[in-house]
């Protein structure tokens, strides 16, 4: 099937130049990893498109490696990236099938990473004797564009560990921003570090860290010992900010008068928008329900963090807090973590960095492997900007 109102082919260069283009992908996928070839609409556009909305399960036993949505998102985004690069170079849609060879960095929650990383990578590449091909037909424009993807290599990292990789890679610039944030949010903590003479350069050099990576359906706790990822001490809590939203939706339905949201994505989108005079009261009421649930989540995160801290031993130098779900729960989470961490500084990454760190870490990992293989291509147009190779 096709979108109801496809875009004119002549608008391709303009549409594809917009970094938010990934929120408007419409495609069908033929792949051994995807069961149905119906039209899939991605991102924010999916919120206003009639039909069944598919989200990652935040309750239930299914791992991310088993959920078809993992494959749909990866294939759709890589195909869109290939088209974006082609149009950036040629200015028009291709009149033929595009072929793209992919070297990818992907992440799984830590518990799944330990058990599933090899199988997850092999799902994309297929066996060496018969590499898998995935045909994604992008249907946003009047002329559908088929993109055939083959995965040369897939490097799977643990969620949170890839972010830690990016933190180290960013070096002193990020470390200075962290210290600045601490000065505003926790003057006592900042004074303690200053008294110990700890500088941005010292932070970059730390070898023993614990990350608290708050995501949508999981919170990951990657532990690093002597600069190496330590899966034995690390862990995953099967809850995240998506759990908060789902529980808040449930509570709002039962409230009198009820507040009704169709999905947690719709609720998240509503809370992110600046309220108008008309929506302010609803906004404040919804925020109250979400905050109540966020407090419960932070208690769970703090408890799980205590377990990881006990496993990682007393050598931990710094705790980093990041991830897309960390911002909305900061006011509850920060004091709880600091209480458990004691004298160990808890550094909260600003949302500007936080949401992108896992992706940037994956991008760096994919680049490293590519360079090691002697295949360091010039970055594709816009690759440094949107880094969708991750």
DATAJO-V283669 format. One record per helix or strand of 2 or more residues. SS is the DSSP state (hx for helix, st for strand). FROM is the first residue (numbers start at 0). LEN is the number of residues. Records with the same first field share a line. If there is no record, write none. Layout:
SS = FROM-LEN + FROM-LEN
//
This chain:
hx = 8-9 + 18-6 + 42-5 + 67-23 + 109-16 + 127-3 + 160-10 + 171-14 + 186-9 + 199-6 + 240-14 + 263-9 + 279-33 + 329-12 + 350-4 + 356-16 + 382-4
st = 25-6 + 39-2 + 97-11 + 132-6 + 144-14 + 208-6 + 218-3 + 222-3 + 227-2 + 234-3 + 317-5 + 344-4
//
